[in-house]
Amino acid sequence: MERRHRRSRRRKRLAVLGVAVVALLALARAVASPSAVPSRVHSFFVAGASAPQVVAHRGGMAEGPENTIEAFRRALARGADVVEMDVRSSADGELVVIHDATVDRTTDGTGRVDAMPLSALQSLDAAYRFTPDGVATPLRGRGVRIPTLAEVFEALPSARIAVEIKPSDEGSLAAQMCDVIRAAGAEHRTLVASFAEAETLLFRAACPEVATAATPPEGFRFWLLGALSGEHPPPDALIVPNRIGPLRIATRAFVESARRQGLRVHTWLANERQEVVTLHDAGLDAVLTDHPERVSRWLRERRVE
């Protein structure tokens, strides 16, 4: 009997706590500062373009050797609107395009990226382990290599590029990233993001003319409060997961709330047809996918239905 009473009291306390949380969220939404609403839509985002745009995650890693110029070109030729990539620093301070902290998973080499000079990194076969079907390795030995960020901009002079800055033990890459983007004249066609909040804020300060995505804390605050909360300068876009467990993040209400504040919403990852259809119907601005060719086809089909 006493155990049932304890359970009952616990349920009541949880109910009261739930009501309090809802009330606090409502109050926070009511007082959230609108002062950080972006004053303009960055030129990176194509006005009037069909939505959602297709962003080739790591160049479309299911269809080409990830984070290589070959994959980026393939994705753009087959319907991708944007190519997404990851940037780290080599041992001699070059910005190289690779996701992992080591070269082991994607090349025929081993070792940490930041312990190898550019010459060593570019001697590796960046397509060595790529297989489109789990068996064949069609691009092995074809000269596919790890590119520098500057080489990507040079090879893709008109493409829109989304860059994620990976953490570096050697210090911030923000200022160097800004220099490379400016040298390429790519300020209008680049979107920069990082899971490291400090790195994003440093990049915004160094390169305010380049579009940036919200940091994870900024994105969480927006999801929680329904508004930005005083970031200066503010982000231009939110890049959010489709869902967290059973909770769908990229809903129509979320997208509409963001759009009212001048923010674009990108989501990751969308590799299955039903997920792509759901995101299309929610009004997303862009979807990141490992399969840009087939996702582009599904979206074309959806738009004519």
PyMOL commands that set and color helices and strands:
alter all, ss='L'
color gray80, all
select helices_A, chain A and resi 2-31+57-59+69-77+113-115+118-121+149-155+174-183+187-189+197-206+216-225+252-260+273-281+292-304
alter helices_A, ss='H'
color red, helices_A
select strands_A, chain A and resi 53-56+82-89+95-97+160-165+190-193+211-212+237-241+243-244+247-248+264-268+286-289
alter strands_A, ss='S'
color yellow, strands_A
deselect
rebuild
show_as cartoon
